[in-house]
Amino acid sequence: MQESWDFPWEDVRWAALPLGGGVGRSQALCGAISGGAMAIGMRLGQRGVERAELEDESRERTMEMVRRFRERFGQVDCRELTGHDFNDPEEYRKWRESGLREETCVKYVSFVSRYLAERETP
């Protein structure tokens, strides 16, 4: 998203840093969805109009993305999606070392990125 929509890489990278693990490893809403919502807001902000004019549209676009994600994966919460408790340091370490991150999180980030790339326009 960053490259195709011309977002400043360093800004995006730092803004997304705490999203992993369902936001700060709290295992709440999947960080891929949170990042997608941020991307929607950043993209709409490129229009150069007042924020109030875009609030409803940003919410509608985000709700549709969440609906599609839930439809595809059945859940939107990190703990349910990964099947692991990240609050247990040993379980988190095992999960990271097992390679499951690539089978789960990368799949979710890829889905959101593709979804947005196919649908979002300024």
C-alpha positions as CSV (number, residue, x, y, z in Angstrom):
1,M,0.0,0.0,0.0
2,Q,2.8,2.4,1.0
3,E,4.4,2.2,-2.5
4,S,1.3,2.1,-4.7
5,W,-0.3,5.0,-2.9
6,D,2.9,7.0,-2.3
7,F,2.8,7.1,1.5
8,P,6.1,8.2,3.2
9,W,7.7,4.8,4.1
10,E,9.2,5.9,7.4
11,D,5.9,7.5,8.6
12,V,4.0,4.3,7.7
13,R,6.6,2.0,9.3
14,W,6.6,3.8,12.6
15,A,2.9,4.3,12.7
16,A,2.3,0.6,12.2
17,L,4.9,-0.5,14.7
18,P,2.6,-1.2,17.6
19,L,-0.2,-2.8,15.6
20,G,1.3,-6.4,15.6
21,G,-0.2,-9.0,17.9
22,G,-3.6,-7.4,17.8
23,V,-2.3,-3.9,18.8
24,G,0.5,-4.0,21.2
25,R,0.3,-7.8,21.5
26,S,-3.1,-7.4,23.3
27,Q,-4.6,-9.8,20.8
28,A,-7.6,-7.6,20.1
29,L,-8.4,-6.6,16.6
30,C,-6.0,-8.0,14.1
31,G,-3.2,-5.6,13.3
32,A,-3.7,-6.1,9.6
33,I,-7.2,-4.7,9.9
34,S,-5.9,-1.8,12.0
35,G,-3.2,-1.0,9.5
36,G,-5.8,-1.3,6.7
37,A,-8.0,1.3,8.5
38,M,-5.0,3.6,8.8
39,A,-4.3,3.2,5.1
40,I,-7.9,4.1,4.2
41,G,-7.7,7.2,6.3
42,M,-4.4,8.2,4.8
43,R,-5.6,7.6,1.3
44,L,-8.8,9.6,1.8
45,G,-6.7,12.4,3.4
46,Q,-4.8,12.8,0.1
47,R,-8.0,14.3,-1.3
48,G,-7.2,17.6,0.5
49,V,-10.7,18.2,1.8
50,E,-11.9,18.7,5.3
51,R,-11.9,15.7,7.7
52,A,-15.6,16.0,8.5
53,E,-16.4,15.4,4.8
54,L,-14.7,12.0,4.8
55,E,-15.7,10.6,8.2
56,D,-18.7,8.6,7.0
57,E,-16.9,7.4,3.9
58,S,-13.9,6.2,5.9
59,R,-16.1,4.3,8.3
60,E,-18.1,2.7,5.5
61,R,-14.9,1.6,3.6
62,T,-13.4,0.3,6.9
63,M,-16.6,-1.6,7.8
64,E,-16.7,-3.2,4.4
65,M,-13.0,-4.3,4.7
66,V,-13.7,-5.8,8.2
67,R,-16.8,-7.6,6.8
68,R,-14.8,-9.1,4.0
69,F,-12.0,-10.1,6.3
70,R,-14.5,-11.8,8.7
71,E,-16.2,-13.5,5.8
72,R,-12.9,-14.9,4.5
73,F,-11.3,-15.9,7.9
74,G,-14.2,-16.2,10.3
75,Q,-12.7,-13.9,12.9
76,V,-11.1,-10.5,13.3
77,D,-9.5,-11.0,16.7
78,C,-5.8,-11.8,16.8
79,R,-6.1,-14.5,19.5
80,E,-8.8,-16.4,17.6
81,L,-6.9,-16.0,14.3
82,T,-3.6,-17.2,15.6
83,G,-4.9,-19.7,18.1
84,H,-2.2,-18.7,20.6
85,D,-1.9,-16.7,23.8
86,F,0.7,-14.0,23.3
87,N,0.5,-12.9,26.9
88,D,2.3,-16.1,27.8
89,P,6.0,-15.3,26.9
90,E,6.9,-18.9,26.4
91,E,3.9,-19.6,24.1
92,Y,4.6,-16.4,22.2
93,R,8.3,-17.5,21.7
94,K,7.3,-20.9,20.5
95,W,4.8,-19.4,18.1
96,R,7.4,-17.0,16.6
97,E,10.0,-19.8,16.3
98,S,7.5,-22.3,14.8
99,G,7.1,-20.3,11.6
100,L,3.4,-19.9,12.2
101,R,3.7,-16.2,11.8
102,E,4.2,-16.6,8.1
103,E,1.2,-18.9,7.9
104,T,-1.1,-16.6,9.7
105,C,-0.1,-12.9,10.0
106,V,1.5,-12.6,6.6
107,K,-1.6,-14.2,5.1
108,Y,-3.8,-11.6,6.8
109,V,-1.6,-8.6,5.9
110,S,-1.5,-9.8,2.3
111,F,-5.3,-10.2,2.2
112,V,-5.9,-6.6,3.5
113,S,-3.2,-5.2,1.2
114,R,-4.7,-6.9,-1.9
115,Y,-8.2,-5.9,-0.9
116,L,-7.3,-2.3,-0.6
117,A,-5.2,-2.2,-3.7
118,E,-8.2,-3.5,-5.7
119,R,-10.8,-1.2,-4.3
120,E,-9.4,2.0,-2.8
121,T,-9.3,5.1,-5.0
122,P,-8.7,8.7,-3.8
